[in-house]
């Protein structure tokens, strides 16, 4: 059986260090990307006379109201803008 001998140990260990660094950076970026997906939502209880447009205009900040309403509907699995008193809505 033939045995192999490293001719340049410095180059081999430099390669291993570089490979390990790339793996650590890749795993770190994947983990941090997963953390960004977890969003905190504000919960609002719908009162009598509230509309989705009215709630959105109170909480949207600088965002376009149409985009904000779209996000509210998507988060809360609403097919249309009909909401009911006592209903809890998650707001982005």
PyMOL commands that set and color helices and strands:
alter all, ss='L'
color gray80, all
select helices_A, chain A and resi 9-36+52-59+65-75
alter helices_A, ss='H'
color red, helices_A
select strands_A, chain A and resi 42-45+88-91
alter strands_A, ss='S'
color yellow, strands_A
deselect
rebuild
show_as cartoon
